Amino acid sequence: MPLAPSSDSRSPVTRLLVVRHGQSEWNAAGQWQGRANPPLTMEGQRQAAAAARALGAFDAVVASPLLRAAETATIISEHLGIGPVLVETDLMERDAGEWQGLTRGQIEMDWPGYLEQGKRPPGYEPDHVMLDRVMAALDRVVQQASGGEVLVVAHGGVIYSLEDSCGEPWRRIPNLGARWFEITNGRLSVGPRVELIPDGTLPDVL
């Protein structure tokens, strides 16, 4: 999937490890988060510290501005001795519209069959809109850290969007799950998934 065209045909490879944030209060409650801003739980803070111990060196740490991602990134960056954390607004989670704050049970009650059929409510951010803004954010990251390795702390929806753009099938990603991506000559390619901590199997809610 192309990013903005590169002016340098010899541009180096930039590697990005895109990580889902630690457990938030709404993760623990099974609520659909979207653009809502719940903080990490104490377990989420512990997860972030444990994940930091599984990581090596990075040239920069970038995060979504939403609290659950920014807190995760700050904990990791402090453990790694890298900072400050750079904030990219376009790495925010998908806008979940009318589903924000609801559990899957509540969604099924008010929108019967939607989840099973892959349907979404009118206020839900379309796939192409989300992908365009996420790719724009990564393009800016590459401009600042071309040829380096960058830790990007964001959201499950961000990772799913990037994977889908590379032709990868949907597969649940847990808190502190991650995926490697590479950008070369303005093009995105997908690498392996990584679990930085054991999967606690929380409900998969954005």
C-alpha positions in Angstrom: 0.0 0.0 0.0 1.7 3.3 -1.1 2.3 6.2 1.3 2.9 9.6 -0.1 5.4 9.3 -3.0 9.1 9.5 -1.9 11.3 12.0 -3.7 14.4 9.8 -3.2 14.3 6.4 -5.0 17.2 5.3 -2.8 15.3 6.0 0.5 16.3 3.5 3.2 14.1 1.0 5.0 12.2 2.3 8.0 11.0 -0.4 10.4 7.9 0.2 12.6 6.8 -2.0 15.5 3.1 -1.0 15.9 1.9 -2.0 19.4 -1.6 -2.1 20.8 -1.9 -0.3 24.2 -2.2 -2.0 27.6 -5.5 -2.9 29.3 -7.7 0.2 29.8 -10.6 0.5 32.2 -13.1 0.0 29.3 -11.1 -3.0 28.0 -11.6 -4.6 31.4 -15.4 -3.7 31.3 -15.8 -5.0 27.8 -16.9 -1.6 26.5 -16.4 -0.4 22.9 -13.9 2.5 23.2 -13.5 4.2 19.9 -12.4 7.8 20.5 -13.3 7.7 24.2 -10.4 8.3 26.6 -10.4 5.8 29.5 -7.0 5.4 31.3 -5.0 2.3 31.8 -5.9 0.0 34.6 -3.2 -0.9 37.1 -2.9 -4.2 35.1 -2.5 -2.2 32.0 0.4 -0.3 33.6 2.0 -3.6 34.7 1.6 -4.9 31.2 3.3 -1.9 29.7 6.3 -2.3 32.1 6.5 -6.0 31.3 6.4 -5.3 27.6 9.2 -2.8 27.9 11.4 -5.6 29.2 10.8 -7.6 26.1 11.8 -4.8 23.7 15.2 -3.7 22.4 16.5 -0.4 21.3 14.5 2.0 19.1 15.3 5.3 17.5 12.0 6.9 18.6 8.7 6.3 20.3 5.5 7.6 18.8 2.0 7.4 20.2 -1.7 8.1 19.7 -2.8 11.0 21.9 -5.5 8.9 23.5 -4.7 8.2 27.2 -4.5 4.4 27.0 -1.8 4.6 24.2 0.0 7.7 25.5 0.4 6.1 29.0 1.6 2.8 27.6 4.1 4.7 25.4 5.4 6.8 28.4 5.9 3.7 30.6 7.8 1.9 27.8 9.9 4.9 26.8 10.9 5.5 30.5 12.0 1.8 30.8 13.9 2.0 27.5 15.4 5.4 28.2 14.0 6.8 25.0 12.1 10.1 24.8 10.3 12.3 24.7 7.3 10.4 23.3 6.2 12.0 20.0 2.4 12.3 19.6 0.6 11.7 16.3 -3.1 12.7 16.4 -3.9 10.6 13.3 -2.9 7.4 15.1 -6.1 7.6 17.2 -8.5 4.7 17.3 -11.3 4.5 14.8 -14.4 6.6 15.7 -16.9 4.0 16.8 -19.9 6.4 16.5 -23.0 5.3 18.3 -21.3 2.1 19.6 -18.8 4.0 21.8 -19.2 3.0 25.4 -21.4 0.0 24.7 -20.7 -3.7 25.4 -21.1 -6.3 22.7 -24.3 -7.4 24.4 -25.8 -3.9 24.3 -24.8 -3.6 20.6 -26.5 -6.9 19.8 -29.6 -5.7 21.7 -30.0 -2.4 19.8 -28.4 -3.5 16.4 -29.3 -7.1 16.2 -27.1 -9.1 13.8 -24.8 -6.2 13.0 -21.7 -7.7 14.6 -22.2 -11.1 13.1 -22.8 -9.7 9.6 -19.9 -7.1 9.9 -22.3 -4.2 9.6 -21.6 -0.9 11.4 -23.8 2.1 12.5 -23.9 5.3 10.5 -21.4 7.2 12.7 -18.7 4.5 12.4 -15.5 5.8 10.7 -15.2 4.2 7.2 -12.3 2.0 6.5 -10.8 4.2 3.8 -11.0 7.3 5.9 -9.2 5.6 8.8 -6.5 4.1 6.6 -5.8 7.4 4.8 -5.1 9.3 8.1 -3.1 6.4 9.6 -0.9 6.3 6.5 -0.5 10.0 6.6 0.7 9.7 10.2 3.2 7.0 9.3 4.5 9.1 6.4 5.3 11.9 8.9 7.0 9.4 11.2 9.2 8.2 8.3 10.1 11.8 7.4 11.5 12.2 10.9 13.1 8.8 11.3 14.0 7.6 7.9 16.1 4.4 8.0 15.5 3.9 11.7 13.4 1.6 13.9 10.4 3.3 15.5 8.0 2.0 18.2 4.5 3.1 17.5 2.0 2.7 20.3 -1.5 2.9 19.0 -4.7 0.7 18.9 -6.0 -2.5 17.6 -8.0 -0.8 14.9 -4.9 0.9 13.6 -3.1 -2.4 13.3 -6.1 -4.1 11.7 -6.3 -1.3 9.2 -2.6 -1.6 8.2 -2.8 -5.3 8.0 -5.9 -5.2 5.8 -4.1 -2.8 3.4 -1.3 -5.4 3.0 -3.8 -8.2 2.3 -3.6 -9.9 5.7 -6.7 -11.6 7.1 -8.3 -10.3 10.3 -7.0 -12.0 13.5 -7.5 -10.6 17.0 -4.6 -8.8 18.5 -4.4 -8.7 22.3 -3.3 -5.8 24.5 0.5 -5.3 24.0 0.3 -7.4 20.8 2.3 -5.9 18.0 3.2 -6.2 14.3 6.3 -5.2 12.4 5.9 -3.1 9.2 8.5 -1.8 6.9 8.4 1.3 4.7 10.7 1.4 1.7 10.6 3.9 -1.1 7.2 5.1 0.1 5.6 1.6 0.2 4.3 -0.3 3.2 5.0 -4.0 3.7 4.0 -6.3 6.6 6.2 -8.3 8.8 5.6 -10.8 11.6 3.3 -10.3 14.6 4.8 -10.2 18.1 3.2 -10.8 21.5 5.2 -8.8 24.0 3.4 -10.3 27.0 1.2 -13.4 27.3 -2.3 -12.9 25.9 -4.9 -12.3 28.7 -7.7 -12.8 26.2 -9.8 -9.7 27.0 -12.8 -9.0 24.8 -11.8 -7.5 21.5 -13.3 -4.0 21.7 -11.9 -1.0 19.9 
